[in-house]
Amino acid sequence: MNYFAYSQQAPRSFHCNTIDEQATAQAELYNHLETQAEAVAPNQDPLTSRDRRIIGEIIEVQPESVRTIWIEGGITVWVQLVGGGRLPFDRNWFATRVAEVKATLPETPRERNERLSEELEEACTVFGLYHGEINWLSFSTKLFQDGHLVGFIGCNQEGWYARPRQYGLNRVAASAEQVIASLGVRATVAA
């Protein structure tokens, strides 16, 4: 036996409001999703603060006013400014100027710490070590191997230094890898 369900159609005015309300709700949903996506995986800026300083020095603007750069056709470097303007430059001229400015631009403390941190991570990988929390002001930390304290390591104006105990003489070397080796730690051998 067949059963039929009858329903009354909505009035015509209901459909117009529903479409507007649906569009508004859809826009709110998209806005919410974008906000959530940004919170989970924020967009990373391809330019570092050092890049912006270099570009700002070349084109004589504040570094904060540089939004991005790109190369068009392998010939022209375009610099997009925050205010919406764009400036074109010859690629070869721009590359030459970047090299000149890089050579004269001093490293910021943050850039120094990032560089030292990368070098420390590479050296720890070579020796199978891990380090504790880094003191960023003095750039120093403790080194561990299999849960045991190996020594202390850091970098100052003299270069990389290490010592097996908290107090004592520093052993100084030109690289993190060399100073870790001075503690008597052997490089791990891949099996």
C-alpha positions in Angstrom: 0.0 0.0 0.0 1.4 3.4 -1.0 1.3 6.3 1.4 1.6 9.9 0.4 2.7 12.8 2.6 1.3 16.2 1.7 3.1 19.3 2.8 2.2 22.9 2.4 4.5 25.1 0.3 6.1 28.0 2.0 4.8 31.5 1.0 6.6 33.3 -1.7 8.0 35.9 0.7 9.7 33.1 2.7 11.8 32.1 -0.3 13.2 35.6 -0.8 14.2 36.0 2.8 15.6 32.5 2.9 18.0 33.2 0.0 19.2 36.4 1.6 19.6 34.7 5.0 21.3 31.7 3.4 23.8 33.9 1.6 24.5 35.8 4.9 24.9 32.5 6.8 27.2 31.2 4.1 29.4 34.3 4.2 29.6 34.0 8.0 30.6 30.4 7.7 33.3 31.1 5.2 34.6 34.0 7.4 34.6 31.6 10.4 36.5 28.9 8.5 39.1 31.4 7.3 39.6 32.6 10.9 40.0 29.0 12.1 42.4 28.1 9.3 44.5 31.2 10.1 44.6 30.2 13.7 45.6 26.6 13.0 48.0 27.3 10.1 48.9 31.0 9.9 50.2 32.3 6.6 53.9 32.6 6.7 55.5 35.6 5.3 58.1 34.7 2.6 60.2 37.7 3.5 62.2 37.8 6.7 62.8 41.0 8.6 66.4 41.0 7.2 65.0 40.7 3.7 62.8 43.7 4.3 65.7 45.7 5.7 67.8 44.9 2.6 65.1 45.8 0.2 64.2 48.9 2.2 67.9 50.0 2.1 68.0 49.5 -1.7 64.8 51.4 -2.6 65.1 53.9 0.3 61.9 53.1 2.1 61.0 51.9 5.6 61.4 48.1 5.8 57.8 47.8 7.1 56.4 49.3 3.9 57.7 46.3 1.8 54.9 43.7 1.3 56.6 41.2 -1.1 58.8 40.8 -4.2 58.6 38.6 -7.3 60.5 38.2 -10.5 58.6 38.5 -13.8 59.8 36.9 -16.9 63.3 36.3 -15.4 64.1 40.0 -16.1 62.2 42.3 -13.9 62.1 42.3 -10.0 58.9 43.8 -8.8 58.6 45.2 -5.2 55.1 45.4 -3.9 54.6 48.0 -1.2 52.1 47.9 1.6 50.3 51.0 0.4 49.6 49.3 -2.9 52.4 50.7 -5.1 54.7 48.6 -7.2 58.3 49.3 -8.3 60.1 47.5 -11.1 63.9 46.9 -11.2 66.3 45.2 -13.5 67.0 41.7 -12.0 70.8 41.9 -12.4 71.0 45.4 -11.0 68.8 44.4 -8.0 70.9 41.2 -7.4 74.1 43.3 -7.3 72.6 45.8 -4.9 71.3 43.0 -2.6 74.9 41.5 -2.4 76.3 45.0 -1.7 73.8 45.8 1.1 74.1 42.3 2.6 77.8 42.7 3.0 77.3 46.0 5.0 74.1 45.2 7.0 74.9 44.2 10.5 73.3 41.0 11.9 70.5 41.6 14.5 70.6 39.8 17.8 67.6 37.7 16.7 69.3 36.7 13.5 72.4 35.8 15.4 70.4 33.6 17.7 68.6 31.9 14.8 71.9 31.2 13.1 73.5 29.9 16.3 70.5 27.7 17.1 70.6 26.1 13.6 74.3 25.4 14.0 73.7 23.9 17.5 70.9 21.7 16.2 73.1 20.3 13.4 75.9 19.6 15.8 73.6 17.9 18.3 72.3 15.7 15.4 75.9 14.7 14.5 76.6 13.6 18.1 73.2 12.2 19.0 72.7 14.9 21.7 69.8 17.1 22.7 69.8 20.3 24.6 67.8 22.0 27.3 66.0 25.3 27.0 68.3 27.9 25.5 69.1 31.1 27.4 68.7 33.5 24.5 70.4 36.4 26.2 73.7 34.6 26.7 73.0 31.9 24.1 73.9 29.0 26.4 72.3 25.7 27.3 72.9 22.2 28.7 73.7 19.2 26.5 72.3 15.7 27.2 72.9 12.3 25.9 70.5 9.4 26.9 69.2 11.5 29.7 72.6 12.2 31.2 74.2 15.7 31.4 77.2 15.9 29.0 78.1 19.5 29.6 77.3 23.1 29.0 77.6 24.9 25.7 77.3 28.5 24.5 78.5 31.1 22.2 80.0 34.5 23.1 82.3 37.0 21.4 85.2 34.6 21.7 83.3 31.9 19.8 81.7 28.6 20.8 82.6 27.4 24.2 81.9 24.3 26.3 82.7 22.9 29.7 81.8 19.5 31.3 80.7 21.0 34.6 78.8 24.2 35.5 81.9 25.8 36.8 85.3 25.5 35.3 87.4 26.6 32.3 85.7 27.0 29.0 87.0 25.1 26.0 86.7 27.4 23.0 86.4 26.4 19.3 85.3 27.9 16.0 82.2 25.8 15.6 79.6 24.0 17.7 80.6 20.7 16.4 84.3 21.2 17.3 83.5 22.4 20.8 81.2 19.4 21.4 84.0 17.1 20.3 86.3 18.8 22.9 83.9 17.4 25.6 84.9 13.9 24.6 81.6 13.1 22.9 81.9 10.9 19.8 79.8 11.3 16.7 77.0 8.8 16.3 77.6 6.2 13.6 74.6 5.3 11.3 73.8 1.6 11.4 
